[in-house]
Amino acid sequence: MPPLIHTRGIALHHVKYGETSIVARIYTERFGLQSYMIKGVRNRKARIPYTLFQAGSLLDMVVYRNEKNTLQHLKDVRCEHVYATALQDVRKISILLFITDILSKTIREEEHNQGLFDFIYQSLVRLDLTAGPVANFHLVFLAHLARFLGFEPRNNYSDHLRYFNMNEGEFYAGKQNPGLYMEPPLTEIFSGLLRSGFETMGALQLSSSERNELLGKILEYYGVHLPLARDIKSHLILREVFG
């Protein structure tokens, strides 16, 4: 019998398996990204609620750990943080779905990464507990997530360095170096975003068009460094919600 191990997890997505089961992709604190077979969960009398595995759920799990298998199994699971507002507010729901879509397409490591797990977990709790405007939340999240994924932008923006080279991840005086660029005046806004955190995101006074353009360029930057990020479509929902 494989050993039982306790770990927290963040549900990213799941697919149906057979008539009553699912396979859930969960980013775990102990083992990174893992796939779990949860049998009978779509049965009305299931011991484990199906709703626990909706995208963004923050979980406390007891799992069987078998190093030889790519498909793992759960013994027990419960909700670690019950969302107070995130599932009732259409803006927060849209951001939650966007974040889990981003994570599904950018995280591939099946190993412990405490810093990345803590950042994601704490970000989702903060989204839920934020009482003020959240229109810039996803932008701040993307700006900081890049650090954990290995391509953090260097914020060396100045009056002389106003062109952001996406391939190099830093600002230049012009387009003298090969690569894709973000251009002024958007780069000034981007530099301000890189200086911001969730606690100061309300100070970013962006129009809907600026927010949408900046989101598109950040996703383009992600796509340069992580090809799977080019398939992200959930940002189109955000454009509608915050438009």
Secondary structure as UniProt FT lines:
FT   STRAND          4..17
FT   TURN            18..20
FT   STRAND          21..28
FT   TURN            29..31
FT   STRAND          32..38
FT   TURN            39..42
FT   TURN            44..45
FT   HELIX           50..53
FT   TURN            55..56
FT   STRAND          58..64
FT   TURN            67..68
FT   STRAND          71..81
FT   TURN            86..88
FT   HELIX           90..106
FT   HELIX           114..129
FT   TURN            135..136
FT   HELIX           137..149
FT   STRAND          163..165
FT   TURN            166..169
FT   STRAND          170..172
FT   STRAND          181..182
FT   TURN            184..185
FT   HELIX           186..194
FT   HELIX           198..203
FT   HELIX           208..225
FT   HELIX           227..231
FT   HELIX           235..241
//
